[in-house]
Amino acid sequence: MRIGLLTDTHLPSTIRHLWDEVKTAFAGVDLILHGGDIVTPRVLDWLEEIAPTLAARGNNDSGWGDPRVQDLQWLDLAGWRLVMIHDMEPEERPIATLKQYHLRGEHADIIVTGHTHFERLDYRDGVLQINSGSPTHPHLWSTRLGTVGLLDLAPGKLTAKILKLGETPGLSNPGVELCFELESHLQRTL
């Protein structure tokens, strides 16, 4: 299963839709996960033209509701337990602390977050943390091409990537491309 990851679109009034580069990066994905700060449901509608879309509610997503948006999204996919939550800052805290404080102590193999606008791909204590950065406001800079993520899941194997969407003319993309692979996941009975 291939999953497209993005977060913190904060779709500004200066652009109507996300960049075409997002559509290109997500070609062929089975599911899209948006880590929050969507700002307007039309972003989810646009993403739904590519693949089914779920989202975590961000701190800038008040005043509107949508069944695709939850505070926490728990998914069991190809033998992996994934949770998506908008904000776990600071993300560097021990995994046990993050799980206790944000996930009510529940286990996840993969934690997808957002909020910081900085890309993160970190595997520690048996948990993969992914923050795909922002496709529109990377590293909290002005509106420009940023980053998205791809997550490939199969029983016993995962591959995670952070991809730069390119460069906006006259505005550099501060994003960093990252990649992680794991082939030795022990399958649990759920």
PyMOL commands that set and color helices and strands:
alter all, ss='L'
color gray80, all
select helices_A, chain A and resi 20-25+41-48+95-102+138-140
alter helices_A, ss='H'
color red, helices_A
select strands_A, chain A and resi 2-6+31-34+53-56+69-70+72-77+80-85+110-113+119-124+127-132+147-154+157-164+178-182
alter strands_A, ss='S'
color yellow, strands_A
deselect
rebuild
show_as cartoon
